[in-house]
Amino acid sequence: MQDENIFKMSEMADTQIKDIPTLNILICYLLYKINIPVEVEDMYDITVATGLANYFYYQDSINYLITNKLIKTDTDKDGKTYYILLPKGLACAKELKNYAPKAYRDKLVLIALKYFARIKSEKEVIIRYIELERGCYIHIRCPDNMCDLMDLKLFAPDLRQAQIIGEKIMDNPAGFYGKIISLALSNEEVKYDLSDN
């Protein structure tokens, strides 16, 4: 009973970061841990759209980090702008990480890893929903350079259930594809019992 109450309280608790110095450390820590430049829009989605921090604290933190040369922005040849960790930001991430609670560090890194995995999956797998008079098709394609690795249609009773199936596929598209191949390879002909003949 007590564990259940603690769990309910933790769900209701406001876990949004409202401390700009902590958010500064966390953004530097995230850039350090994933060790790649992060597109400006992606950083916003990871920290604000997920509810980890609100827009105003996030903007204040980014402005502080850029002004104080902990991070910088850089634009690639496609015109996309990225945040890049600078040496001062790297020192902040390594030396001050313990000032940001581990729960927040873990949550931010996990959100980012899932976010980037989702982006990668969306490039590897294309899912469309084709509504029918009764029901809905989930059209799943795994395009490759020369051909499609998989082109599959599944039926669902309605669009909502089709979207649930599509979301589950996108959680691990490589695993879904692997299970389909494994199932096809392990599929056996039905054995008939002829012992009574």
C-alpha positions, 0 to 999 in steps of 0.5 A: 500500500505504501509503495503504491502511494509513493508511486502515485505521489511520484506521478503527480510530482512536478518533475520539470526543471525550474533551476537554470544552473541545473539546466545549464549543466544538464544541456552540457552533460547531454551534449557530452554524453551523446557526443554529437552536435544536436540540431537546434530543433531537436534540442528544443524537442528533447528538453521542452516538448517532453516537459523536462523544462519549460520554454522560458527556462530553456531559452534562458539556459541556452542564452547563458550557455552561448553567451558564456561560451559553453556551447556554440551554434554552427550551420552545416551545408544543408542550412541546419543549425546545431549546438556544439559543446565547447571545451568550457562546456565539456569541463562543466559537464564532467566536473559539475555533473553531480550538481544535477541530480542523477535522476534528471541526468538519466531522464534527459539522456534516455529521452535523447537516445529514444528521440534519436532512435525514433528519427533513425527509425522513421528514415528506415521504416515508412508507415502509412495508414489507409482507411477503409470503409470498415477498418484500416490497413497499416502499410509498412515499407522498409526502403533500401538503396536499390529496393524495398526490404519489406513491403507489408500491409496489415489489417486493423479494425479501425484507425486508432488500433492501426496507429497503436500497431504502427507505434509499436512497430516504430518502437523497434523496427529492426526487431519487427523486421527480424521477427518477421524473417525469423518467423518465415524461416522457422515456419513449418508445414502442418503435420497431419496425423495418419496413425489411424489410417 
